[in-house]
């Protein structure tokens, strides 16, 4: 899916073409954006690595499996912007773009990029 964006509109994050995890794994972007239903399923999957890209700093917070459900409920649930339908911002003023990435061993990273 391709969108023609007005020049003044910010392009989609993530802000980088690859990320390096604390354990040294390098994640490269796949051309896949995820809707809310699929995002929730992938975030809750223990086999996936999950990180939040923070607006402004573009730094990542890696979410351990035991913290994903509470993060989803408090921040991302109901606020995933797949550019199909407008979604409201959460209490912190963010919506999320969700993308999937892979490392050299094939493990998946689910990246939730904060958008303000």
N, C-alpha and C positions, 0 to 999 in steps of 0.2 A: 504494500500500500504506500503510495507516495502522496505527500501533501504539498501544495504550493503555499508557502508561508509569506505573509507580508514582510518586507524588509525589516521593519521595526520589531517584529516578534522574535523572541528568544528561541533558538533552536533547541531541539530535544537534548536533554542530558541522557546518558552519562557524558562527563566532560573529557574522558580519556578513551583511548582505543585499547588499553590494557591496564590491569591492576596487578599489584604484587601483594599476596597475602602475607601475614606475619610468619608463616612457616616457609616462605619462599616460593610458593606456587604462583605461577604467572597465569592470569586469566585473560583471554582474548574474547572480544565481543563477537557474538553471533548476530546475524541480521534477524533478530526475533524480538518483538515487543509483545508483552503479555497482558491480557485483559484481567480484570479483578478476580473472576472465578478461577482461572488457571493460576494466577499469581498466588492466591491463598493456598491452593493445593501444593504448589511447588515450595512455598515458604515453609509449610508444615512438614515437608518430607525431610526426614533426618539425613538422608544421603546427600542432600544439596547443601552447599555452603550458602549463607545468606548474609548480605551486607547492606547497610544504608549509606548512600552518598549524601553528605550534608550540603545543603544549599550554602553558597558563599565560600566555604573553605574547600569543598570538594574532597574532604577527607572521608574515610570509611570507618564505620563502626560495624564490627563483625558480630552477628547475633548467634549466640549458642542455641542449640535446639530447645533447651528448657525456657528460653526467654522469647521465643518467636511468637507464641500464641498471645502473650500479654502485650507485646509490641504491636502486633496486628490489631488487636482489639482497641488499644489506646490511641493508635496513630494512623494506620493505613486502611483499615476496614472501612469501606464506603468512600474512600478518597483516592482510588486508583484511576488515573486519567489515561484512557487508551485512545483518546482523541475522537471517539465515536460519539459519545454523549457527554455533555458538561457534568462535572462532579463538583460538589462543594469542598472547600478547603477544610482541614481539621482545625481543632482549637488553636493550634500553633500557626495557622495560616498556610499550611502546606497541602499540596496534592502530591501524588507519587507517579512517576513513570517507572515501569518495571520491565527490565530486560534480562535476558539469559546469556550466560557466558560459559566457555569451557576452558579447562586447562589441558596440559599435554597428556594427562592420563584419562581424559574424558569426563572428569567430574564436573558437575554443573554448579555455577554460581548464579544465584538469583540476586540481582541488584535493584534495590528500591532507591530511586533518585528523588530527593526532595525537590519540589518545584514551588516557588512562591509567586 
